[in-house]
């Protein structure tokens, strides 16, 4: 009986975990958390899917990925193993929020801006990099 149940449990767990990962965040906070975790984990496919697609954001994120890829493996692992703390959530308006956070590895304050575009919350990556040109 256990031999029949085990594959079913494994399949159920696998399906559930895949569905959870593919769900899009529906709030600014969920989007910010997903982005922070993805960048710390080096999961750039997930992180990139959360970025608002304009030329400046795309170019800035490409540079970020290059710089992250040059970090030593032990440093990447430390990022992956760290936790983060959101210290402040500043609501700008109904379409923009800024999160001030730090990760327990670097302990340096960082800000990200989350904006709502076309009914979806996205990361305005240029805000974090300080680049102000838009298109």
NORHU-V910406 format. One record per residue. RES is the residue in three letters. NEAR is the number of other ideal C-beta (glycine too) atoms within 8 Angstrom. D_CENTER is the distance of its C-alpha to the mean C-alpha in Angstrom with 2 decimals. Layout:
res:RES near:NEAR d_center:D_CENTER
res:RES near:NEAR d_center:D_CENTER
//
This chain:
res:UNK near:4 d_center:41.94
res:UNK near:5 d_center:39.03
res:UNK near:6 d_center:38.75
res:UNK near:7 d_center:38.24
res:UNK near:8 d_center:35.67
res:UNK near:8 d_center:33.42
res:UNK near:8 d_center:32.35
res:UNK near:8 d_center:31.78
res:UNK near:8 d_center:29.54
res:UNK near:8 d_center:27.53
res:UNK near:8 d_center:27.20
res:UNK near:8 d_center:26.20
res:UNK near:8 d_center:23.52
res:UNK near:8 d_center:22.18
res:UNK near:8 d_center:22.22
res:UNK near:8 d_center:20.60
res:UNK near:8 d_center:17.71
res:UNK near:8 d_center:17.19
res:UNK near:8 d_center:17.37
res:UNK near:7 d_center:14.85
res:UNK near:6 d_center:12.17
res:UNK near:6 d_center:13.15
res:UNK near:6 d_center:13.15
res:UNK near:5 d_center:11.40
res:UNK near:10 d_center:10.20
res:UNK near:5 d_center:13.35
res:UNK near:7 d_center:12.93
res:UNK near:9 d_center:11.37
res:UNK near:10 d_center:10.63
res:UNK near:10 d_center:9.09
res:UNK near:14 d_center:6.79
res:UNK near:15 d_center:6.05
res:UNK near:10 d_center:5.92
res:UNK near:11 d_center:3.87
res:UNK near:14 d_center:0.94
res:UNK near:13 d_center:3.86
res:UNK near:10 d_center:5.00
res:UNK near:12 d_center:4.18
res:UNK near:12 d_center:5.45
res:UNK near:11 d_center:7.93
res:UNK near:8 d_center:8.96
res:UNK near:9 d_center:9.54
res:UNK near:9 d_center:8.26
res:UNK near:10 d_center:8.41
res:UNK near:6 d_center:9.68
res:UNK near:9 d_center:6.82
res:UNK near:13 d_center:4.61
res:UNK near:8 d_center:8.08
res:UNK near:6 d_center:8.85
res:UNK near:12 d_center:6.80
res:UNK near:13 d_center:8.69
res:UNK near:10 d_center:12.16
res:UNK near:6 d_center:14.61
res:UNK near:9 d_center:17.21
res:UNK near:6 d_center:18.93
res:UNK near:11 d_center:17.82
res:UNK near:14 d_center:14.06
res:UNK near:10 d_center:14.58
res:UNK near:8 d_center:16.92
res:UNK near:12 d_center:14.91
res:UNK near:12 d_center:11.90
res:UNK near:8 d_center:14.65
res:UNK near:8 d_center:16.16
res:UNK near:11 d_center:13.11
res:UNK near:9 d_center:12.94
res:UNK near:8 d_center:16.70
res:UNK near:8 d_center:16.73
res:UNK near:11 d_center:14.31
res:UNK near:6 d_center:16.50
res:UNK near:5 d_center:19.51
res:UNK near:9 d_center:18.64
res:UNK near:5 d_center:20.95
res:UNK near:6 d_center:19.95
res:UNK near:6 d_center:20.70
res:UNK near:8 d_center:18.31
res:UNK near:11 d_center:15.43
res:UNK near:8 d_center:16.57
res:UNK near:9 d_center:16.63
res:UNK near:13 d_center:12.98
res:UNK near:9 d_center:12.33
res:UNK near:6 d_center:14.90
res:UNK near:10 d_center:13.97
res:UNK near:5 d_center:12.99
res:UNK near:11 d_center:11.64
res:UNK near:8 d_center:13.53
res:UNK near:11 d_center:12.98
res:UNK near:7 d_center:16.42
res:UNK near:6 d_center:16.78
res:UNK near:8 d_center:15.71
res:UNK near:8 d_center:17.83
res:UNK near:6 d_center:18.59
res:UNK near:7 d_center:20.00
res:UNK near:5 d_center:21.26
res:UNK near:3 d_center:20.53
res:UNK near:7 d_center:18.16
res:UNK near:11 d_center:16.26
res:UNK near:12 d_center:14.76
res:UNK near:12 d_center:13.89
res:UNK near:14 d_center:12.22
res:UNK near:10 d_center:13.86
res:UNK near:14 d_center:12.52
res:UNK near:11 d_center:13.44
res:UNK near:14 d_center:12.90
res:UNK near:8 d_center:16.16
res:UNK near:8 d_center:16.68
res:UNK near:5 d_center:17.05
res:UNK near:6 d_center:17.64
res:UNK near:5 d_center:17.21
res:UNK near:7 d_center:16.08
res:UNK near:9 d_center:13.22
res:UNK near:10 d_center:12.53
res:UNK near:15 d_center:10.05
res:UNK near:11 d_center:11.64
res:UNK near:16 d_center:10.75
res:UNK near:11 d_center:13.64
res:UNK near:11 d_center:15.34
res:UNK near:8 d_center:16.84
res:UNK near:3 d_center:19.08
res:UNK near:4 d_center:18.21
res:UNK near:7 d_center:14.43
res:UNK near:11 d_center:11.74
res:UNK near:13 d_center:9.86
res:UNK near:16 d_center:8.40
res:UNK near:12 d_center:11.61
res:UNK near:13 d_center:10.69
res:UNK near:14 d_center:14.42
res:UNK near:10 d_center:14.60
res:UNK near:10 d_center:12.80
res:UNK near:8 d_center:15.10
res:UNK near:6 d_center:18.13
res:UNK near:7 d_center:19.15
res:UNK near:5 d_center:21.03
res:UNK near:6 d_center:22.48
res:UNK near:6 d_center:21.47
res:UNK near:5 d_center:22.87
//
